[in-house]
């Protein structure tokens, strides 16, 4: 057991951008690893973020629209943002239905976000104008407060983004992609990541189907049969530095752990 943990722990890959606080990953490039091409209006809640940081540094991340004005993303994506361009309603990355640019963006990092450990890797962004709600732009539902104790272990979930197709990719994807994989229990995930907490949720990546560099902040979605609707259960956070196609789980921020905070900041809450 100790040998296995030594081989697979540490050296994690931030699934989205170069990381100044603690260099856990690679820069921006690519597509969802091993994924399928998204169809028009398949992921109307998916938002792309072009993020400008001090010293003319740029990065790309994903986000999820949760209301006409608010997005959820990963805190590590936007902690240093001085300007953000929001791409809403597009499958083709550079052909969105709505494009919004904001200098001095309104960013709400979780107050307990730790850039060293990536604990509480979650942030809310407030748009400067309403999202244009239509077939290609539509908020995703959050889990209800009554679902806060649901683990989602072993359910089929879908992650989407413009992240790398494989570990050799060198360019940001022009087209949105997605993977459908099963949620892995935290008890299994901890064999690969010793810092996993209940506020994380993991996805199996057997066969090289995974989130990858460029996908950070993007959604992990579960189709809830009791509501007959898609529900946002995770936010892409990190993976292994050794590569996206090696079979190590992808790690997400567990949305149900932050429902009260999301409601307090954004007013978005479901019973």
C-alpha positions as CSV (number, residue, x, y, z in Angstrom):
1,X,0.0,0.0,0.0
2,X,2.8,2.5,0.9
3,X,4.5,1.8,-2.4
4,X,1.3,2.5,-4.4
5,X,0.7,5.7,-2.5
6,X,4.2,6.8,-3.1
7,X,3.9,6.2,-6.8
8,X,0.6,7.9,-7.4
9,X,0.3,10.7,-4.8
10,X,1.7,14.2,-5.0
11,X,2.5,16.1,-8.3
12,X,-1.0,17.0,-9.3
13,X,-2.1,18.7,-12.5
14,X,-4.3,21.8,-12.4
15,X,-6.8,21.1,-15.1
16,X,-6.8,24.6,-16.5
17,X,-3.9,27.0,-16.3
18,X,-0.4,27.9,-15.1
19,X,-0.6,28.3,-11.4
20,X,1.5,31.1,-9.8
21,X,0.8,30.3,-6.1
22,X,2.0,26.7,-6.3
23,X,3.0,25.3,-9.7
24,X,1.0,22.1,-9.8
25,X,0.4,21.9,-13.5
26,X,0.9,22.8,-17.1
27,X,-0.2,25.9,-19.2
28,X,-3.3,26.3,-21.4
29,X,-3.9,24.0,-24.3
30,X,-6.2,21.4,-25.7
31,X,-9.5,19.5,-25.4
32,X,-11.4,17.1,-23.1
33,X,-9.2,14.0,-23.2
34,X,-10.8,11.2,-25.3
35,X,-14.1,13.0,-25.4
36,X,-16.9,13.4,-28.0
37,X,-17.9,16.5,-29.9
38,X,-20.7,18.4,-28.3
39,X,-23.8,19.2,-30.4
40,X,-25.4,22.6,-30.6
41,X,-27.4,23.5,-27.5
42,X,-26.3,20.3,-25.7
43,X,-24.5,22.2,-22.9
44,X,-26.3,25.6,-22.8
45,X,-24.9,26.3,-19.3
46,X,-21.2,25.8,-20.4
47,X,-19.3,29.1,-20.4
48,X,-15.7,29.7,-21.6
49,X,-13.5,32.2,-19.7
50,X,-10.6,34.0,-21.3
51,X,-8.7,35.3,-18.2
52,X,-6.2,38.1,-18.1
53,X,-3.8,38.4,-15.2
54,X,-1.1,40.9,-14.2
55,X,2.0,41.2,-16.5
56,X,0.0,40.3,-19.6
57,X,-0.6,36.6,-18.6
58,X,-3.6,34.9,-20.1
59,X,-5.3,31.6,-19.4
60,X,-8.5,29.7,-20.3
61,X,-11.0,28.0,-18.0
62,X,-14.6,26.8,-18.0
63,X,-17.6,27.9,-15.9
64,X,-21.2,27.0,-15.4
65,X,-24.1,29.5,-15.7
66,X,-26.3,29.1,-12.6
67,X,-28.6,32.2,-13.1
68,X,-28.9,35.2,-15.5
69,X,-26.1,36.9,-13.6
70,X,-23.9,34.3,-11.8
71,X,-21.4,31.7,-12.9
72,X,-19.6,29.0,-10.8
73,X,-16.0,28.2,-11.6
74,X,-12.8,27.1,-9.9
75,X,-11.1,29.6,-7.5
76,X,-7.7,28.8,-8.9
77,X,-8.8,30.0,-12.3
78,X,-9.8,33.5,-11.3
79,X,-7.9,34.4,-8.1
80,X,-5.6,36.8,-10.0
81,X,-8.0,37.9,-12.8
82,X,-7.8,41.6,-13.8
83,X,-10.1,41.1,-16.8
84,X,-12.4,38.3,-18.0
85,X,-14.0,37.7,-21.4
86,X,-17.1,35.5,-21.1
87,X,-18.1,33.2,-24.0
88,X,-21.7,32.0,-23.6
89,X,-23.8,29.7,-25.8
90,X,-21.2,28.4,-28.2
91,X,-19.9,25.0,-29.2
92,X,-17.3,26.6,-31.3
93,X,-15.1,28.4,-28.8
94,X,-14.7,31.6,-30.8
95,X,-18.3,31.8,-32.0
96,X,-20.4,32.3,-28.9
97,X,-24.0,33.5,-28.9
98,X,-23.1,36.1,-26.4
99,X,-19.7,37.7,-25.7
100,X,-19.1,39.8,-22.6
101,X,-15.8,41.4,-21.6
102,X,-15.3,42.9,-18.1
103,X,-12.3,44.7,-16.6
104,X,-12.1,44.5,-12.8
105,X,-14.5,41.5,-12.8
106,X,-16.7,40.8,-9.8
107,X,-15.0,37.7,-8.4
108,X,-16.2,36.0,-5.2
109,X,-13.5,33.5,-4.1
110,X,-14.6,31.1,-1.4
111,X,-13.2,32.6,1.9
112,X,-11.5,29.4,2.8
113,X,-9.9,28.8,-0.6
114,X,-6.3,27.5,-0.1
115,X,-4.1,27.9,-3.2
116,X,-1.5,25.5,-1.8
117,X,-3.9,22.5,-1.2
118,X,-6.8,23.5,-3.5
119,X,-9.2,23.1,-0.6
120,X,-12.4,24.9,-1.3
121,X,-11.5,25.5,-5.0
122,X,-14.7,27.3,-5.9
123,X,-15.6,30.9,-7.0
124,X,-18.7,32.8,-8.1
125,X,-18.5,35.4,-10.9
126,X,-21.2,38.0,-11.4
127,X,-21.8,39.1,-15.0
128,X,-22.0,42.8,-15.7
129,X,-25.2,42.2,-17.7
130,X,-27.8,39.5,-17.9
131,X,-27.1,36.4,-19.9
132,X,-29.4,36.2,-22.9
133,X,-31.6,33.1,-22.0
134,X,-32.4,31.0,-25.1
135,X,-31.9,27.5,-26.4
136,X,-28.1,27.9,-26.4
137,X,-27.8,29.8,-23.1
138,X,-29.6,28.4,-20.1
139,X,-28.6,28.1,-16.4
140,X,-27.9,24.7,-14.9
141,X,-29.8,23.6,-11.8
142,X,-28.0,23.2,-8.5
143,X,-28.7,20.3,-6.2
144,X,-31.4,21.0,-3.6
145,X,-30.5,21.6,0.0
146,X,-32.3,18.3,0.8
147,X,-29.6,16.6,-1.4
148,X,-26.6,18.0,0.4
149,X,-25.8,14.5,1.9
150,X,-26.0,12.6,-1.4
151,X,-22.6,11.2,-2.4
152,X,-23.4,10.5,-6.1
153,X,-21.0,7.5,-5.8
154,X,-21.0,5.3,-9.0
155,X,-23.6,7.4,-10.9
156,X,-22.9,8.3,-14.5
157,X,-21.9,11.9,-14.8
158,X,-20.8,14.2,-17.7
159,X,-17.9,16.6,-17.8
160,X,-17.5,19.1,-20.6
161,X,-14.9,21.7,-21.8
162,X,-12.3,22.8,-24.2
163,X,-9.5,20.9,-22.5
164,X,-6.7,18.8,-24.1
165,X,-7.5,15.8,-26.2
166,X,-4.4,14.1,-25.0
167,X,-1.1,14.8,-23.2
168,X,0.6,15.8,-26.5
169,X,-1.9,18.4,-27.6
170,X,-0.4,21.9,-28.0
171,X,-3.4,24.1,-28.9
172,X,-6.7,25.1,-27.3
173,X,-9.6,23.3,-28.8
174,X,-11.9,25.1,-31.1
175,X,-14.8,22.8,-30.3
176,X,-16.5,21.9,-27.1
177,X,-16.2,18.2,-26.1
178,X,-17.5,16.0,-23.3
179,X,-17.0,12.7,-21.5
180,X,-19.5,10.5,-19.7
181,X,-17.9,8.6,-16.8
182,X,-18.9,7.1,-13.5
183,X,-18.3,9.0,-10.2
184,X,-15.7,7.2,-8.1
185,X,-16.1,7.0,-4.3
186,X,-13.8,9.1,-2.2
187,X,-12.7,5.9,-0.5
188,X,-11.3,4.7,-3.8
189,X,-10.0,8.1,-4.9
190,X,-7.9,8.6,-1.8
191,X,-5.6,5.8,-3.0
192,X,-4.5,8.2,-5.7
193,X,-4.8,11.5,-3.9
194,X,-4.0,11.5,-0.1
195,X,-5.6,15.0,0.3
196,X,-9.1,14.1,-0.8
197,X,-11.8,15.4,1.4
198,X,-15.6,15.1,1.4
199,X,-15.8,18.4,-0.3
200,X,-14.2,16.7,-3.4
201,X,-15.9,14.4,-5.9
202,X,-13.9,12.2,-8.2
203,X,-14.5,10.7,-11.7
204,X,-13.2,7.5,-13.1
205,X,-11.0,8.0,-16.2
206,X,-10.4,4.4,-17.3
207,X,-9.5,4.3,-20.9
208,X,-8.0,7.8,-21.0
209,X,-11.4,9.6,-21.0
210,X,-10.8,12.5,-18.7
211,X,-10.8,16.2,-18.0
212,X,-7.5,17.8,-18.9
213,X,-5.6,21.1,-19.1
214,X,-8.0,23.8,-20.2
215,X,-11.1,22.3,-18.5
216,X,-10.7,23.8,-15.0
217,X,-13.8,25.4,-13.6
218,X,-16.1,23.5,-16.0
219,X,-19.1,21.4,-15.0
220,X,-19.7,17.9,-13.9
221,X,-23.3,17.1,-14.5
222,X,-25.7,14.4,-13.3
223,X,-29.1,13.7,-14.8
224,X,-31.3,13.4,-11.8
225,X,-34.2,11.0,-12.6
226,X,-36.3,12.3,-9.7
227,X,-36.2,15.8,-11.2
228,X,-35.8,14.7,-14.8
229,X,-33.2,17.4,-15.2
230,X,-29.4,17.9,-15.3
231,X,-27.9,19.0,-12.0
232,X,-24.4,20.5,-11.4
233,X,-22.6,18.3,-8.9
234,X,-18.9,19.2,-9.5
235,X,-16.5,21.8,-10.7
236,X,-13.3,20.6,-12.5
237,X,-10.3,21.2,-10.1
238,X,-7.3,19.0,-10.7
239,X,-5.6,15.8,-11.8
240,X,-2.2,14.2,-12.0
241,X,0.8,16.0,-13.4
242,X,1.9,12.7,-15.0
243,X,-0.9,13.1,-17.6
244,X,-4.6,13.1,-18.3
245,X,-4.7,9.8,-20.1
246,X,-3.0,7.6,-17.4
247,X,-6.1,6.5,-15.7
248,X,-5.9,8.5,-12.5
249,X,-9.2,10.0,-11.4
250,X,-10.1,13.5,-12.2
251,X,-10.9,15.6,-9.0
252,X,-13.8,18.1,-8.8
253,X,-15.1,20.5,-6.1
254,X,-18.3,19.0,-4.7
255,X,-21.1,21.5,-5.2
256,X,-23.3,20.1,-2.4
257,X,-20.6,21.1,0.1
258,X,-21.1,24.8,-0.7
259,X,-24.8,25.3,-1.3
260,X,-25.2,27.7,1.7
261,X,-22.3,29.9,0.5
262,X,-23.6,29.9,-3.1
263,X,-27.0,30.9,-1.9
264,X,-25.7,33.7,0.4
265,X,-23.6,35.3,-2.4
266,X,-25.8,34.7,-5.5
267,X,-29.2,34.1,-4.1
268,X,-29.4,30.9,-6.1
269,X,-30.7,28.1,-3.9
270,X,-33.0,25.1,-4.4
271,X,-35.0,23.3,-1.8
